[in-house]
C-alpha cells in the first residue's frame, strides 16, 4: 500500500494528512479556506488519490501560512508514499480546458524539485483565498515532493477557471506519473 500519514505542527498551523496513492479519489478536506478545499477535492478526484486532511491555521492573520503548509504536507506525503519509485511512470502531463481557459501541467518525479509557474491572475482573491498563494502552494508541494513541475495557463479570462484548470491538470498529471507499469526504476542513473 502506498500510503503516508503526515502530522505537522508549527506556531502557524496544525496539520494532519493521510494520503493513499492507490485510492478512488475520495477526499475529506478541511483547511478553513473554502476555495482551497474545493481545489483539493478536485485534485483528489482527478488524480484518483484518497486524502484526509485537516488543517487549523492562523487565518486571522491571512491564508498564506495555511496554503503553503498544506502544500508542504501534501508534498511530503507524495514523496513518502512513492517510496523508492520502483515501476512508476515517473512522468505525467495533462491539458485541461475549463470553459474559455486551457491549462497545461507537466511533471517529473525526478528527485530534483523545480517549479515553473506561468499563470497570470487578475483578481486579488477568489472566495477568501489570496490568488498569489496558488503559486506558493505549488512551490511548496513541488519542493517537498522533489518533483519537477511545469504549469501554465495558456489562455483564459476567469481566474476561478484558470486555477481550477491548473488543479485538475495537476491531478491528471499526478495520476499518470504515479501509475505502476513495470518492476524497474524509471531512471538510467539507478536513483531518483
C-alpha positions as CSV (number, residue, x, y, z in Angstrom):
1,X,0.0,0.0,0.0
2,X,1.3,3.4,-1.0
3,X,0.0,5.4,2.0
4,X,1.5,8.2,4.0
5,X,0.4,9.8,7.3
6,X,1.8,13.3,8.0
7,X,1.4,15.3,11.1
8,X,2.9,18.8,11.0
9,X,2.6,21.4,13.7
10,X,4.1,24.8,13.8
11,X,3.2,28.0,15.6
12,X,1.2,28.9,12.5
13,X,-0.6,25.7,11.5
14,X,-1.5,22.3,12.8
15,X,-2.0,19.7,10.0
16,X,-3.0,16.1,9.9
17,X,-2.9,14.4,6.5
18,X,-3.5,10.8,5.3
19,X,-2.7,10.2,1.6
20,X,-3.4,6.9,-0.3
21,X,-2.0,6.9,-3.8
22,X,-4.0,3.8,-4.7
23,X,-7.4,5.2,-3.8
24,X,-10.6,6.0,-5.6
25,X,-10.3,9.8,-5.5
26,X,-12.2,10.1,-2.2
27,X,-11.5,13.1,0.0
28,X,-12.4,14.6,3.4
29,X,-10.7,18.0,3.4
30,X,-10.9,21.0,5.8
31,X,-8.4,23.8,5.7
32,X,-10.6,26.7,6.7
33,X,-10.2,28.1,3.2
34,X,-13.3,27.1,1.2
35,X,-11.7,27.6,-2.2
36,X,-8.6,25.6,-1.4
37,X,-10.8,22.8,0.0
38,X,-12.7,22.8,-3.4
39,X,-9.5,22.7,-5.4
40,X,-8.0,19.9,-3.3
41,X,-11.2,17.9,-3.7
42,X,-10.9,18.3,-7.5
43,X,-7.3,17.3,-7.3
44,X,-8.2,14.1,-5.5
45,X,-11.0,13.2,-7.9
46,X,-8.8,13.7,-11.0
47,X,-5.7,12.0,-9.6
48,X,-7.5,9.1,-8.0
49,X,-5.7,9.8,-4.8
50,X,-7.6,9.5,-1.5
51,X,-6.9,12.2,1.0
52,X,-8.0,13.0,4.6
53,X,-6.7,16.5,5.5
54,X,-7.4,18.7,8.5
55,X,-5.6,22.0,9.0
56,X,-6.1,24.6,11.7
57,X,-4.2,27.7,10.8
58,X,-3.8,31.3,11.7
59,X,-6.4,32.5,9.2
60,X,-6.9,35.5,11.5
61,X,-3.5,36.7,10.0
62,X,-4.2,35.6,6.4
63,X,-4.3,32.4,4.3
64,X,-0.6,32.3,3.3
65,X,0.7,30.0,6.1
66,X,-2.2,27.6,5.8
67,X,-1.9,27.4,2.0
68,X,1.9,27.0,2.0
69,X,1.9,24.5,4.9
70,X,-0.8,22.4,3.3
71,X,1.4,22.3,0.1
72,X,4.4,21.2,2.2
73,X,2.4,18.4,3.9
74,X,1.0,17.1,0.6
75,X,4.5,17.2,-1.0
76,X,5.9,15.2,1.9
77,X,3.1,12.7,1.7
78,X,3.6,12.2,-2.0
79,X,7.3,11.6,-1.6
80,X,6.8,9.2,1.3
81,X,4.1,7.2,-0.3
82,X,6.1,6.8,-3.5
83,X,8.9,5.1,-1.6
84,X,11.7,4.1,-3.9
85,X,9.5,4.9,-7.0
86,X,10.0,1.4,-8.5
87,X,7.9,0.9,-11.6
88,X,6.2,4.2,-11.7
89,X,5.7,6.1,-14.9
90,X,7.6,9.0,-13.3
91,X,6.4,11.5,-15.9
92,X,2.9,12.9,-16.3
93,X,1.2,15.5,-18.4
94,X,-2.2,16.9,-18.9
95,X,-4.1,19.6,-20.8
96,X,-7.4,20.6,-19.2
97,X,-10.0,23.0,-20.6
98,X,-12.3,24.9,-18.3
99,X,-14.7,26.9,-20.5
100,X,-12.6,29.7,-22.0
101,X,-9.4,28.6,-20.3
102,X,-6.8,26.0,-21.2
103,X,-4.1,24.8,-18.7
104,X,-1.2,22.5,-19.1
105,X,0.8,20.7,-16.4
106,X,3.8,18.5,-16.9
107,X,5.6,16.8,-14.0
108,X,8.6,14.5,-13.3
109,X,9.3,12.8,-10.0
110,X,13.0,13.3,-10.8
111,X,14.2,13.9,-7.2
112,X,15.1,17.4,-8.4
113,X,12.5,19.9,-7.3
114,X,11.7,22.8,-9.6
115,X,8.6,24.8,-10.3
116,X,7.8,26.7,-13.5
117,X,4.5,28.6,-12.9
118,X,3.0,30.8,-15.7
119,X,-0.4,31.9,-14.7
120,X,-1.5,35.5,-14.9
121,X,-4.3,36.0,-12.4
122,X,-6.1,39.3,-12.4
123,X,-8.2,39.1,-9.2
124,X,-6.7,39.6,-5.7
125,X,-8.9,36.9,-4.3
126,X,-11.1,34.0,-5.3
127,X,-13.5,33.5,-2.4
128,X,-11.4,34.2,0.6
129,X,-8.2,32.9,-0.9
130,X,-5.4,35.2,-2.0
131,X,-4.6,34.2,-5.6
132,X,-0.9,34.9,-5.2
133,X,-0.8,31.9,-2.8
134,X,-1.7,29.4,-5.5
135,X,1.9,29.7,-6.7
136,X,3.2,29.4,-3.1
137,X,1.1,26.2,-2.7
138,X,2.6,24.5,-5.8
139,X,6.1,25.8,-5.0
140,X,6.0,24.2,-1.5
141,X,4.4,21.0,-2.8
142,X,6.9,20.6,-5.7
143,X,9.9,21.2,-3.4
144,X,8.8,18.7,-0.7
145,X,7.8,16.0,-3.3
146,X,11.2,16.5,-5.0
147,X,9.2,17.0,-8.2
148,X,9.9,19.0,-11.3
149,X,6.6,20.7,-12.2
150,X,5.8,23.0,-15.1
151,X,2.3,24.6,-15.0
152,X,0.9,27.1,-17.4
153,X,-2.4,28.8,-18.2
154,X,-2.2,29.0,-21.9
155,X,-5.2,31.4,-22.1
156,X,-8.4,32.3,-20.3
157,X,-10.2,35.2,-18.7
158,X,-11.9,33.9,-15.5
159,X,-9.4,33.4,-12.6
160,X,-11.6,30.7,-11.0
161,X,-11.5,28.8,-14.2
162,X,-7.7,29.3,-14.6
163,X,-7.0,28.0,-11.1
164,X,-9.5,25.1,-11.4
165,X,-8.0,24.0,-14.7
166,X,-4.5,24.0,-13.1
167,X,-5.6,21.8,-10.2
168,X,-7.4,19.4,-12.5
169,X,-4.5,19.2,-14.9
170,X,-2.1,18.7,-11.9
171,X,-4.3,15.8,-10.7
172,X,-4.4,14.2,-14.1
173,X,-0.6,14.5,-14.4
174,X,-0.1,13.0,-11.0
175,X,-2.4,10.1,-11.8
176,X,-0.3,9.3,-14.9
177,X,3.1,9.7,-13.2
178,X,2.3,7.5,-10.1
179,X,0.9,4.6,-12.1
180,X,3.0,1.5,-11.7
181,X,3.6,-0.2,-15.1
182,X,6.9,-2.1,-14.5
183,X,9.3,-3.5,-11.9
184,X,12.1,-1.2,-12.9
185,X,13.3,2.1,-11.5
186,X,12.5,4.7,-14.2
187,X,16.0,6.1,-14.4
188,X,19.2,5.1,-16.1
189,X,21.1,6.6,-13.1
190,X,19.7,4.0,-10.8
191,X,18.4,6.6,-8.3
192,X,15.5,9.1,-8.2
